[in-house]
Amino acid sequence: MAVVVLMAACKDDVASAGADALNTDEEVRVCSSVMGGMVSITDSLAGFQIAQTPDSFLLGECNTGEWGTIQADVLAQFACPVGFAYPDSSEVDSVVFMMTYGSWFGDGNAPLRISVYEMDKGTFLYNNVYTSQEDVSEYWSGHDSTHIVVMDRTIAAARPSDSVKDASTGRYVPYIKFKMNDRFVQKMNSLKRFPEQEQFNQFFKGLYIKSTYGASTALYTSNMTIGIYYHYYYETTLGSGKYEKRNDIKYLYANSEVRQVNRYAFPYKKEVLESMKLYEDSLNFVVSPGYVYAVLDIPMAQYVHQIMDSVTTRSGVTLRPYTNKATMRVDVVNGNPEDTHFTDWAGPANAMLLIDKDSASAFFTNDHLPSADYSVVGVLTKAVNAEKTYDYYYDFDLNTILQNELRKTDHQETMQMVMIPVSVEYSTLQSSTYITKVKVDQTITSTIIHSAQDVAKPLNMDVVFSGFTINTIH
């Protein structure tokens, strides 16, 4: 139902303030309406794959009661100090691999065993696009001979045995350290000068890091580094013939100069998705990273016809329509602890991108920023309700999208949009805050929302729009 306020050439009605500026044959009509009829589903988006490098790499395995198992491993290249030559008489004594972890998901007291292998079949090309569904067999043979560490590490994330102080924060960050085996030490010892990075990537294709025991913990790892410890002898005084031993270390970093891929696997996704769809009349699910998403069918043609009908006068004249507001609130079910019956340990995503489904892949692959023409960001919002508890929801501003549709001569029957968890970076300039980067959220989140078909709480769009006599617009 639409609420309509008409403005005509009379001065007595408060609602018609400013109408004295209109001619007798001109009209301004202001309407508000709650528009429904949307349909939403939970979908795995088979054609959409994560192609962005995460800020921290997920590593491990977690079995959950609500959406099965997630397995995560990492393939990583390492940047070399191009052109560096070891001093004469240098010998590599040992090589270590280290990585820090800032946090974890799941049970921090459960054991997690991590193993490290050498990529022996293939490596990455810097300018190629790689996704979170890469086929590991293209890079790693699976042979025991590729096992590259002296001993696997079994850790409990909440009880680290090693930590290092972060100079920027002053806090201690846990790290995991592996000693590389003799074969790899000899391989590094054979390299007396570091070549160009592309050549080095062929000499050492990278590491494949995976969990081999434990199903309750996934680490958020970062700062993957290889340390090459070596010694050499130097003459204390030129021509003296006296030499002393000096120890040194060279570091190789898994950084932005080379490529890393975080792989995600979901062994029971098909069965879990079928189970989720049983709730589709009331609930939809969005689970990251790369698990399932909520897809909305918005009946744009229906909304356009409703607006055009509302701005058509009794004499059959259609006023020029403008949208002033078009917001959609998506309520979150598992944000309120008192309403949690599906999950109590994987929280809702902090931000969601609502984007035209056909544009999603290109948006992230090309590192685009949101455009109001086809994509909007909604931030998880907490508000106190009448019962003095908290409601959680995302607000999406679809005003530009609806306005654009009104301007078209050929209206699409339905606009299909998808909700994708994202991490958002902001910047402030002259008191204005704007988005500088949007990436797929590659942390583990679980967001349960009321579906559009929920009879008790259907998904609607609140719209305010105006109609003007065309000859009054200049």
N, C-alpha and C positions, 0 to 999 in steps of 0.2 A: 504494500500500500504506500502510495506517495502522498506526502504533505506538500501542498502547493501554496505559495504566497504570490499574489499578483500585485504588480505595481502599475497604476494607471495615473491619469492626470487629475488627481484630487489630493488635497492637503490635509484632510481631517484625520486620516488613519495613520497611526504610528508605523504600521507595517509598510506603508507606501511612502516613507520618508525619502525625499529626493525625487519623487515622481513629478514634481513641478517642472523638472527639466525635460520631461517627455512631451512630445506633441500628442494630440488627441488620437492619432492613428498609430501610435507606437506603444509597445508593451514590453515589460520585463517580467519574466515569470521565474520564481525561485522555488525549487522542489527538493525534497529529501525523500529517500527511499531506502528500505532494507531489501537488498536483492539476493535471492538464494538460488536454488536449483543446481548448485555445484555437485560434482561427484568426485570422490577421492578414493585412491587405492594404495596399497602397499606394494611396491614393485622393486625388483633387483636392478633394473636398468642395465640389461645385458650389454648394450652398446656403449655404456659410459664407463671409462676406466681412468683411474687416477694417474696423472702423468707429471705431477709436481713433486719435487724433492721436499720432504718434510723438514721441519725445524729440528725435530728429534726423531730417532728411528725406533719403531716398535719392534721388540725382540722377545719372543717367548710364546707361550701357549696358555690359553684360558678356556676352561669349560664352564659355561654358565647354564643355569637352569632354564633361562628364558629364551635364549637364541643360539644355543648350541656352542660350538667351538670356534675360536679364532686362533690361527697360527700365523706368526709373523717372523720373517727372517730378513737378512740384509746381504746384498751384494755390493761390494765397494771397491772402487779404484783408489789409488793413493798418488798424490802429487809428489814429484821428486824435485830435488834442487838441481835444476837443469844446468849442466856445465861444471858442476862441482867435481873436483878430482881429489881423491884421497892422497895424502902425502906418501912418498915412497916408503916402503917397508911396512905399510899398513896391513893389519890383519883384523878381520871381524871376529870378535870374541863371542858375542851373543846377540840375539835379536828378540825383542819383546813386542807384543801387541797389547795396547791398552785402550779402554773406552770407559767413559764416565756414564753414570745414569742419574738423572735429576729426580725421578719419581718412578712409580710403577702402578700397574693396575692389577687388582685381584688381591691375593693373599700374600702379604709381604714376608710371612714367616714360612711359607712353603718352599721346599727345595726346587731349584731350577738349575739344570745342567746345560752349559753352553759349550759348543764345539766350534772349531774354526778349520776351514778347508781352503785350499788354494784353487782359484778358478783356473781350470786347465784346458778348457775347450774354446772359449771365446771371451771377448771383453767388450766394453762399450765404446761407441764412437761419440765424441763430445757433442756433435750437433744433431744426433738422432733423438727421437722421442721414445722414451721407455715408460712402461706403465707398471702399476702394482701387481699386474697379472703376468709378468714375464715368465717364460718357460725356463726354469733353472737348468734343464738339461742342455740348453744351448751354450751354457757357460761352465758347467761343472759336470764331470763324467760320473761322479759318485764312487769312484774307486777309492779304496782304503789308502792308497799311496798319496792321495791329496790331503789327507789329514796332516795338518801342518804344525800342530802344537805338541809339546812334550806331554802335556796333561790337560784334559778338559777341566773346566772350573764348575763346581757346584756351589751355588750361593743361596742365601736367603736375603731377599732385597732389603728387608727392614733391619737386618743385622749385618751390615757390611764389615768386611775384615780390613779393607783398605780405603783410605779417603785422602783427598788432596784439597788444600785451601784455595778457594776461588779468590784471586786478587781483587776482582771488581766488587764482590759482595762481602768478602770476609768470611763466608760460610764454607764449611767442609763438604765436598761433593764425593760420594762414593765412586770408586772405580774398580774395574776388573782387569787383571793383568795376566797375560799368558806368555809363557816362554816358548819360543819357536824351536822346532826340532833341528837337528844337525844338518839335515838335507837343505833346509831353507837358509841356515846360516852360511853354508857353503855356496849356495846360489848368490846370496848377497855379497859374499867375499869375492866372487868372480867378477864383480862389477867395480872396476877401478875408477871409472869416470861416469857420471850420470849423463845419459844422452837426452835428446829432445823427448818431451813428454809422450808423444805418440809411440816412439820406439820403446820407451820404458814400459808402456802399457802392454806391449807385445812380449817383452821380457818377463814382466810380472803383471799378469792380467787382473789380479785383484783377489780379494778374500770373500768367501761365502761363510757367513756367520749364522748359526742356527741353534735352536734349543733341541736337545736330544733326550731330555728327561724332565718331567714336571708338567702339570697341566692346570696350574692355578695362578700363574704369575706372568705378566708381560712387562718388560722394562721399557722406559723411555730413555734410550741411550743417545750419546753424542760424543764429540771429541774423540773420534777413532784415530788412533795414532800408532805408527810403527817406529820403535826406537832401535837404531843400529849402533851397538856399542863396539868400538874398535880401539886399537892401540897402534902406536907407531913410535919410532925412535928418531930423536933429533940431536944434532950436534950442539953441545952446550956452548961452545965457542968455535967460531969458524976456523978450521984447520987444526983444531986441538986433537981430533981423533977420539974425543970422549963423547959418549952418547947417553942420553937418558930416555927412559920410557915415558910416554905421555898417553893418557886415556882421554877419549873424546866420544861424542855421541852425535849421530845424525838422525833427524826426524823426517818421517814421511807422513803427510796428513791427508785424511779423506775430507777434502774441502771442495769449495765451489769451482776450483780449477779443473777438477775431474768429476766423474759421475758416480752416484750412488743410487741404488734402487731398493726401496722397502717393499717386499712382497707380502701379500696377505692371502691367506687361504681359509676357506670356510667349508669344511667337509660336509656339514649337515644343512647347508643353506636351503637346498630344495625342500627338505622336509619341514624346516622351520618356517619358510615362506608360506607353505601350504597351511600350516597351523595358524600363522598370523592372519591369513585371509579369512579364516573362520570368524574373526572379530570385525570384519570390514564394515558392517552396518553401524558400528559404534566407535571403533578405534582404528587408527593407522600408526605405523611404526617407522621411525627413522633411526637406523643404527649405523654408526661409523666405526672404522673407516671402510668405505666401499661395500657395505653389506646390503641394506635396503633403504629405500627412499619413499617419501609420500608424493604421489603424483595427483595433481588437481586438474579436473576438467572444468573450465570456467565458461559458461554459456554466453559468450560475448554477443552473439547475434540477438539473443533474448534481451540482454541488457540494453543494447542499442535501440531495439524496437520499443522497449519500455520507456526509455528516455525520450525518444522521438514522439511517442504518443503523448507524453506528459507535456511537451512543449508545442503541441499542435492546438491551435485555438478552435473554438466552435465553428468558426467560419471556414475552417480547413487550412488556415495559414500555419506553416511550420516555422516556429521561431528558430533562430540560430542557437544551437545548444553548446554550452560550455560546462565542463565538470569543475566543481570547486573542491570536491573532496571525494575520495574513493578509498576507504581503508578496510582491510580485512584482518580481523583478530583471530588468531589460531590458538586455542586454549590447550595447555599442556596438562596431561593427566598425572604424570609421575613426578611433577615438580613439587607437589604438596605431599609431605610425608604421610598425612592422614588419608590420602587417596591412593597410596602406593600399594598395588597388589601384583604388579608384574616385575618390578625391579626395585631394589633398595641399595644398589651399589654402583650402578652405571647411570650417571646423572644426565639430564638433558643438555643438548649442545648450547653453548653460550650465544651463538649466532647462527642464523639460517639465511641462505640465499634462496629466494624464490625466483626462478628463472625459466624462460621459455625452454621447454624440453629439448627442442632441436638445436638450441644454441649452447647447451651446457658444455659439451666436449670442447668446442672451440674457445669458449670463454676461459677455461682453466689452462688449456694447452698454450694459449697465446698470452696468458697473464693479463687479461682484460680487467678493467674496473667496471663496477656496476653502472649501467645506463638505464635511466628511468623508462626508456622505451621498451625494454624487455626483461629487466632484472632489478630486484630490490632486495635490500638486506633488512632483516628483522632481528632485533636483539632480544634475548630472553629477559622479560620484565617481570618483576615481582610486585604484587599489589595486595593490600589488605582488603578482604571482603567483609560483608555484613556480619559474618560469623566470627570475625576477628582472627581468621586464619589467612594464609597466603594463597593467592591465585598466581599462576605462572602462565605467561602467554607471549606470543610474538605478534607484533603489529606490522602489517605490510601496506605501504602506500602505493596503490595502483592507479592513482589519479592520471598520470601521464599515459599509461597503457590504455585506459578507457577512453581518454580524450582522443588519442590517436585513432582508435577504432571508430569513433564517431565521425572522424574526418574522411574515412575511407568510403569509396562508393561500393566496393565489394567487401562485405563483412564476413569474416571467418565465423563459421557456426560455433566452434568451440576453440578456446585457447588452452593448450595443455602446458601446465607449468609444474615444475618439480622443486621440492624443498631439499636442499643439500646443506649439511652442516659445514660451516666455514670458520676459519680464523681470520680476523680482520685487523688491519693495521691502520691507524689514524695519524693525522698530522694537524697542527693548529697554525693558522696564519691570520693575523689581524682579528683575533677573537672568533674566527670561524674554524670549525672542525670539519675535516673532509677525509674521505677514505683514500689511502695511498696503495693498499695492497689487499687482495682477497685470495686466500688459498683454501683448498679443500682441507677440512679439519681431519687430521690423521691421528687424532687421539681417539680412544674408545669412548663413545657416548651412546646413550640410549634415550630416545625421545619418543614418548607416546602421546598422541594428540587425539582429540575428538574428531572423528571422521565427518565429512560433509553430510553423510547420510544419517548421522545421529539424530534421532527424532527429538530427544530431550534437549540437545544443544547443537543444532545444525550450524554449518559453516555459512556465514553470510558476508556480504559486502555492504558497508554503510556508505551511501552515496548522497552527496549534495550537488545539485546541478542547476544551471540557469538557462533560460531561453530569452533571447533578445530579438526584437524586430530587426531584420537584416539591415535596413537602411539607416539604423542608428549607430552601426559599428563603422568606425573610420580607421 
